[in-house]
Amino acid sequence: MVAMVVLTLALFAIISVNAYTLTATQGNQNRQIANQLACSQMALAESLLKINFHAPPVDINTPRMTSTQFPTFDYVVEDLGYEDTGRTLRAIRIRVFWQEKGAPRDYALASTFYNY
């Protein structure tokens, strides 16, 4: 009888660990998708800056848009402006938004580009 109780407790422990692992995996997958989306948008912004580093912010900034590849994710590209008086450093930030278990989540990726 004692062995049966111990085995039952062990079984419940294994089930709870499995449930936690499944939840963590889904959250990690969403963050990975957000990272991929932010990196692809950052690459687009970088290519625009390589063509014209002094492009006006209106050419870089985007309104909140829904991803075509991941329709449950929205993103926005923000030109944070020049970080120096010589206008050789320019900051860009990508923010990604999604819902996870009914709660809003977001991810941000920022980079500074140098005009060489």
C-alpha positions in Angstrom: 0.0 0.0 0.0 2.9 2.4 0.9 4.6 1.5 -2.4 1.3 2.4 -4.3 1.2 5.8 -2.6 4.8 6.5 -3.5 4.3 5.5 -7.1 1.2 7.6 -7.3 3.1 10.7 -6.0 5.9 10.0 -8.4 3.5 9.8 -11.3 1.8 13.1 -10.4 5.3 14.7 -10.2 6.2 13.5 -13.6 2.9 14.7 -15.1 3.3 18.2 -13.5 6.9 18.5 -14.9 5.6 17.5 -18.3 2.9 20.2 -18.2 5.4 22.8 -17.1 7.8 21.8 -19.9 5.0 22.0 -22.5 4.1 25.5 -21.3 7.7 26.7 -21.3 8.2 25.3 -24.8 5.3 27.2 -26.2 6.5 30.4 -24.7 10.0 29.9 -26.0 8.6 29.2 -29.5 6.7 32.5 -29.5 9.8 34.4 -28.4 11.8 32.7 -31.1 9.3 33.7 -33.7 9.3 37.3 -32.3 13.1 37.3 -32.6 13.1 36.0 -36.2 10.6 38.7 -37.2 12.5 41.4 -35.5 15.8 40.3 -37.0 14.3 40.2 -40.5 12.8 43.7 -40.1 16.2 45.0 -38.7 17.9 43.6 -41.8 15.5 45.5 -44.0 16.1 48.7 -42.1 19.9 48.1 -42.3 19.7 47.7 -46.1 17.8 50.9 -46.4 20.4 52.7 -44.3 23.2 51.3 -46.5 21.6 52.8 -49.5 20.8 56.2 -47.9 22.0 56.6 -44.3 20.4 60.0 -44.0 16.9 58.8 -45.1 14.2 60.7 -43.3 12.6 58.9 -40.4 9.3 58.6 -42.3 11.1 56.2 -44.7 12.1 53.9 -41.9 9.2 54.2 -39.3 6.2 51.9 -39.9 2.8 51.8 -38.2 1.9 48.7 -36.3 1.7 46.0 -39.0 0.7 42.4 -38.9 3.3 39.9 -40.1 2.3 38.0 -43.3 4.3 35.0 -42.3 3.1 34.9 -38.6 -0.4 36.4 -38.6 -0.7 36.4 -34.8 2.4 38.7 -34.5 2.4 42.5 -35.0 5.5 44.7 -35.3 6.6 48.3 -35.6 9.9 49.7 -36.8 11.0 52.9 -35.0 13.8 55.2 -36.1 15.2 56.5 -32.8 17.3 59.2 -34.5 20.9 60.1 -34.5 22.9 59.3 -31.4 25.7 61.8 -32.0 26.1 65.4 -33.2 28.2 64.3 -36.2 25.2 62.3 -37.5 27.2 59.1 -38.0 25.3 56.9 -35.5 21.7 56.1 -36.0 19.5 53.9 -33.7 16.7 51.7 -34.9 14.3 49.6 -32.7 12.0 46.9 -33.8 9.1 46.0 -31.4 7.1 42.8 -31.8 3.7 42.1 -30.1 1.6 39.0 -29.7 -0.9 37.4 -27.3 0.1 34.5 -25.1 -2.5 32.8 -22.9 -4.7 36.0 -23.2 -1.9 38.2 -21.9 -0.2 40.8 -24.2 3.6 40.1 -24.8 6.2 42.1 -26.5 9.8 41.8 -27.6 12.2 44.6 -28.6 15.4 44.5 -30.7 17.5 47.6 -31.0 20.7 48.4 -32.9 22.9 51.3 -33.7 24.2 51.7 -37.2 27.4 53.5 -38.2 27.6 55.5 -41.4 30.9 54.4 -42.9 
